[in-house]
Amino acid sequence: MTGPRYRAGLVVGKFAPLHTGHELLIRRALSECERLVILSYARPEFEGCGPVARERWLRQSFPEAQICVLSDEVLAGGSLRAHGFASLPDHSAPESVHRRFVGAVCVHRLGVAIDVVWTSEAYGDGLARELTEYYRLANSDYPTVAHVCVDPERSKVPISATRVRADVHAARRYLPDHVYASFVERVVLLGGESSGKSTLSRALARHFDTAWVAEYGRELWEQQDGRLDYADFEKIAVAQVAREEAALACCRRYLFCDTSPLTTRMYSQFLFGKVAPKVEALAARSYHHTVLCAPDFPFVQDGTRQESGFRDEQHRRYRRELAARGIAHITVGGSLVQRVKRVAGVLREASIQQGQPARPT
């Protein structure tokens, strides 16, 4: 049985975002290299594809590789300044500049001896030559760095990052689940008891053919026969966030969240006069869109709720809390059909403003 063909390989890219074409290339490289370095940098950055996100995507997809995601902040005061790179090369810089930069990173930052470059494009030949020359400055006998080009015609995976960025949701099938999850917009629905949050969440998920997350706190309350202790509220907040994160991978564009840790915080304060630090921290969790349900639905007393007047006070508290936190929101009222139409219209307008193709409403 033969071992890997190469000692140390290199894949360079923006990965903005990481898609299945990148995965094809990297998995091929991993199969033929003892060690693989994945280098990612971009200047300027693309919206939604910053260094933190790219590093998370790459580490989750390729934990066995050596991941190096660079930014100007990472380079500041580092070892590359002495070699002419105090910041990342701009996208528009000549290819020769990018090649020298990659060589400087491999030699002076990573200290790795590359013997093969993996790409899906013709620029790999020039990069391999540049790396060879860079290594030979220190060792004239350094072997020629090879270049392996994988699927340059994009026949196996007909996609590019440019096409993905043009409409990330239309390109959903070309994105790993954990990458697509980064582009799902979380829509949280807030409101007092019996204000229609769950009904609206479910209806919106049907309307947009996507997922919604039910309120864990109510489920726990029922499981414990109507008893919640102070410690339960941290459990509720953590579980609610975990449900949201787990649901992101199976969404289409939106995830509708029936309540948030902000609600958990408000109940903890109301019932016990205090809030656990973990709950306080999770209550600051941000959402792309916030919807406040007006208390104009007929109040239904199911035996688990406070009196109807409490619902009105909750609504006022939500308005005060959202204003204090500077959270933009819309208030919806009327029938279920009216509420769905209102939220759908707001989401459609937001898509247009973001430059993303709008979906039918």
C-alpha positions in Angstrom: 0.0 0.0 0.0 1.5 3.3 -1.1 1.5 6.4 1.1 0.7 10.1 0.2 2.4 11.4 -2.9 3.4 14.7 -1.3 4.9 15.7 2.0 3.2 19.2 2.4 0.5 20.8 0.2 -0.9 24.2 0.1 -4.4 25.5 -0.9 -4.9 29.3 -1.1 -8.2 31.0 -1.4 -10.7 33.6 -0.2 -13.3 30.9 0.6 -15.9 33.7 0.6 -17.9 31.6 1.1 -16.6 28.1 1.3 -18.6 25.9 -1.2 -18.6 22.4 -2.5 -16.2 23.2 -5.3 -13.6 24.2 -2.6 -14.4 21.0 -0.7 -13.7 18.9 -3.8 -10.3 20.5 -4.2 -9.3 20.3 -0.6 -10.4 16.7 -0.1 -8.4 15.7 -3.1 -5.4 17.5 -1.6 -5.9 15.9 1.8 -5.9 12.5 0.2 -2.5 13.0 -1.4 -0.6 15.0 1.2 0.9 14.0 4.5 0.2 17.6 5.7 -2.1 20.2 4.1 -2.0 24.0 4.8 -5.1 26.0 3.9 -4.4 29.7 3.7 -7.2 32.2 3.4 -7.1 36.0 3.2 -9.2 38.7 1.5 -8.9 42.5 1.3 -11.4 44.0 1.3 -13.6 41.4 3.0 -16.9 40.3 1.5 -20.0 40.8 3.5 -20.9 37.8 5.7 -17.5 36.2 4.9 -15.2 37.7 7.4 -12.1 36.0 8.8 -13.9 34.6 11.9 -16.6 33.0 9.8 -14.1 31.6 7.2 -11.9 30.1 9.9 -15.0 28.5 11.5 -16.1 27.1 8.2 -12.7 25.7 7.4 -12.0 24.2 10.8 -15.4 22.5 10.9 -15.0 21.0 7.4 -11.3 20.1 7.6 -10.2 19.6 11.2 -7.2 17.5 10.0 -5.7 20.4 8.0 -3.5 23.3 9.2 -5.8 26.4 8.9 -4.3 29.9 8.5 -6.8 32.7 8.1 -5.1 36.1 7.9 -6.4 39.7 8.4 -4.7 43.0 8.7 -5.2 42.8 12.5 -3.4 39.5 12.6 -0.5 40.8 10.5 -0.1 44.0 12.5 3.3 43.9 14.2 4.0 40.4 13.0 6.9 38.7 11.3 5.8 39.6 7.8 6.3 43.4 8.3 10.1 42.9 7.9 9.4 41.2 4.5 7.4 44.0 3.1 3.9 43.0 4.2 2.4 45.1 7.0 -1.0 44.5 5.6 -2.8 42.1 3.3 -2.4 42.6 -0.5 -5.5 44.2 -2.0 -7.6 42.1 -4.4 -6.5 44.5 -7.2 -2.8 44.0 -6.5 -0.8 42.3 -9.3 -0.6 38.5 -9.1 3.2 38.8 -8.5 2.5 40.6 -5.3 0.0 37.9 -4.1 2.5 35.2 -5.0 5.3 36.9 -3.0 2.9 37.3 -0.1 2.0 33.6 0.0 5.7 32.7 -0.2 6.4 35.1 2.8 3.6 33.5 4.8 4.7 30.0 4.2 8.4 30.6 4.9 8.4 33.4 7.6 5.1 32.9 9.4 4.2 29.2 9.1 7.7 27.8 8.6 6.5 25.0 6.4 8.2 23.6 3.4 5.6 23.2 0.6 6.2 20.8 -2.2 2.8 21.0 -4.0 0.2 23.7 -4.7 -3.4 22.7 -5.2 -5.7 25.0 -7.2 -8.6 24.9 -9.7 -7.2 27.7 -11.8 -4.2 28.5 -14.0 -2.7 30.9 -11.5 -1.3 27.8 -9.7 1.6 27.5 -12.1 2.9 30.9 -11.3 2.4 30.4 -7.6 4.3 27.2 -7.7 7.2 28.9 -9.5 7.2 31.8 -7.0 7.3 29.4 -4.0 10.1 27.5 -5.6 12.2 30.7 -6.0 11.3 31.8 -2.4 12.5 28.5 -0.9 15.7 28.5 -3.0 16.8 31.8 -1.6 17.6 29.8 1.5 18.3 26.4 -0.1 19.5 26.4 -3.7 18.8 22.7 -3.9 15.1 23.0 -3.0 13.0 20.9 -5.3 10.6 22.4 -7.7 7.2 23.0 -6.2 4.5 21.1 -8.1 1.1 22.3 -9.1 -2.0 20.1 -9.3 -5.1 21.6 -10.9 -8.4 20.0 -9.9 -11.6 20.4 -12.0 -10.6 23.7 -13.7 -13.6 23.5 -16.1 -15.9 23.3 -13.1 -17.5 20.3 -14.7 -17.8 18.3 -11.4 -19.0 21.2 -9.3 -20.4 24.0 -11.6 -20.2 26.9 -9.1 -18.0 29.8 -8.1 -18.0 32.0 -5.0 -18.9 35.0 -7.2 -22.2 33.2 -8.2 -22.8 32.2 -4.6 -22.5 35.8 -3.4 -24.9 37.0 -6.1 -27.6 34.9 -4.5 -26.5 32.7 -1.6 -30.0 31.2 -1.2 -30.3 30.2 -4.8 -26.9 28.5 -4.5 -28.0 26.6 -1.3 -27.2 23.2 -2.8 -23.5 24.2 -3.3 -22.9 25.1 0.3 -22.2 22.8 3.3 -24.9 23.0 5.9 -22.8 24.7 8.5 -21.7 27.4 5.9 -25.3 28.1 4.7 -26.4 28.4 8.3 -24.3 31.5 8.6 -26.5 33.2 6.0 -29.9 32.2 7.5 -31.7 35.2 8.9 -33.1 34.6 12.3 -36.5 36.3 12.9 -37.6 36.4 16.6 -41.2 36.8 17.6 -41.9 38.4 21.0 -45.1 39.2 22.8 -47.1 38.7 25.9 -49.0 35.5 26.8 -51.7 34.5 24.2 -50.5 37.1 21.7 -50.2 34.6 18.8 -46.4 34.1 18.7 -46.5 30.4 18.2 -49.3 30.5 15.7 -47.5 33.2 13.7 -44.2 31.4 13.9 -45.7 28.3 12.5 -47.6 30.1 9.8 -44.5 32.1 8.7 -42.5 28.9 8.5 -45.1 27.4 6.2 -45.3 30.5 4.1 -41.5 30.6 3.5 -41.1 26.8 3.5 -38.6 26.8 6.2 -38.2 25.9 9.9 -39.3 27.4 13.2 -38.2 26.9 16.8 -40.8 26.3 19.5 -40.6 27.8 23.0 -38.7 25.5 25.2 -39.7 27.2 28.4 -43.3 26.4 28.0 -42.4 22.7 27.3 -40.3 22.5 30.4 -43.1 24.2 32.4 -45.5 21.5 31.3 -43.0 18.7 32.0 -42.5 19.9 35.5 -46.3 20.3 36.2 -46.2 24.1 36.3 -43.1 24.5 38.5 -40.1 26.4 37.5 -37.2 27.2 39.8 -34.7 30.0 39.5 -32.1 27.6 38.1 -34.5 26.5 35.4 -34.3 29.8 33.6 -30.6 29.4 32.7 -31.5 25.9 31.4 -34.3 27.4 29.3 -32.1 30.1 27.8 -29.3 27.8 26.9 -31.7 25.2 25.4 -33.6 27.8 23.4 -30.3 29.0 21.8 -29.2 25.4 21.2 -32.5 24.7 19.4 -32.0 27.7 17.1 -28.4 26.7 16.2 -29.5 23.1 15.5 -32.3 24.3 13.3 -30.2 26.6 11.1 -28.9 23.8 8.9 -32.3 22.8 7.7 -33.6 26.3 6.9 -34.3 28.1 3.7 -33.3 31.7 4.1 -35.2 32.3 7.4 -35.5 30.7 10.8 -38.5 31.9 12.8 -38.0 31.8 16.6 -40.9 31.6 18.9 -39.4 33.8 21.8 -35.8 34.4 22.8 -33.6 34.5 25.9 -34.8 38.0 26.4 -38.2 36.6 27.3 -36.5 34.2 29.7 -34.7 37.1 31.3 -37.9 39.0 31.8 -39.7 36.1 33.4 -36.8 35.4 35.7 -36.8 39.1 36.8 -40.6 39.0 37.2 -40.8 35.8 39.2 -37.6 35.9 41.3 -36.4 39.5 41.1 -33.0 38.5 39.8 -31.4 37.2 36.6 -28.5 34.7 36.4 -25.4 36.0 34.6 -25.7 33.4 31.8 -29.3 34.4 31.2 -28.3 38.1 31.1 -25.6 37.4 28.6 -27.9 35.3 26.3 -30.6 38.0 26.5 -28.2 40.2 24.5 -28.3 37.7 21.6 -29.0 39.5 18.4 -31.5 38.6 15.7 -31.8 39.9 12.1 -35.4 40.8 12.5 -37.6 41.3 15.6 -41.4 41.1 15.5 -43.5 42.2 18.5 -47.0 40.7 18.5 -49.7 43.1 19.7 -52.1 41.8 22.4 -55.1 42.1 20.2 -55.8 38.4 19.8 -58.7 37.1 22.0 -57.1 36.1 25.3 -57.2 32.4 25.9 -56.8 31.2 29.5 -55.5 27.7 29.3 -54.8 27.3 33.0 -51.1 28.1 32.6 -51.2 31.8 32.1 -51.5 34.9 34.3 -54.6 37.1 34.1 -55.3 38.9 30.9 -54.1 42.3 32.2 -50.6 40.8 32.6 -50.4 40.3 28.8 -50.9 44.1 28.3 -48.2 44.8 30.9 -45.9 42.3 29.1 -46.4 44.2 25.9 -45.4 47.5 27.5 -42.4 45.9 29.0 -41.2 44.5 25.7 -41.6 47.9 24.1 -39.5 49.5 26.9 -36.9 46.8 26.8 -36.5 46.9 23.0 -36.2 50.6 23.1 -33.6 50.6 25.9 -31.5 48.0 24.0 -31.8 50.0 20.7 -33.4 47.0 19.0 -35.4 47.9 15.9 -38.6 46.0 15.5 -42.0 46.0 13.9 -45.3 45.5 15.7 -47.9 43.3 14.1 -51.6 43.0 14.9 -54.8 41.9 13.4 -55.7 38.5 11.9 -53.2 35.8 11.2 -53.4 36.5 7.5 -52.7 40.2 8.1 -49.7 39.4 10.4 -48.1 37.0 7.9 -48.6 39.6 5.1 -47.0 42.3 7.2 -43.9 40.3 8.2 -43.5 38.9 4.6 -43.6 42.4 3.2 -40.9 43.7 5.7 -38.6 40.7 4.9 -39.1 41.2 1.2 -38.2 44.9 1.5 -35.1 44.1 3.6 -33.9 41.6 0.9 -34.2 44.3 -1.7 -32.2 46.7 0.4 -29.5 44.1 0.9 -29.2 43.6 -2.8 -30.4 40.0 -2.7 -33.1 38.8 -5.1 -36.4 39.0 -3.4 -38.5 35.9 -3.0 -42.3 35.8 -3.7 -44.4 36.8 -0.8 
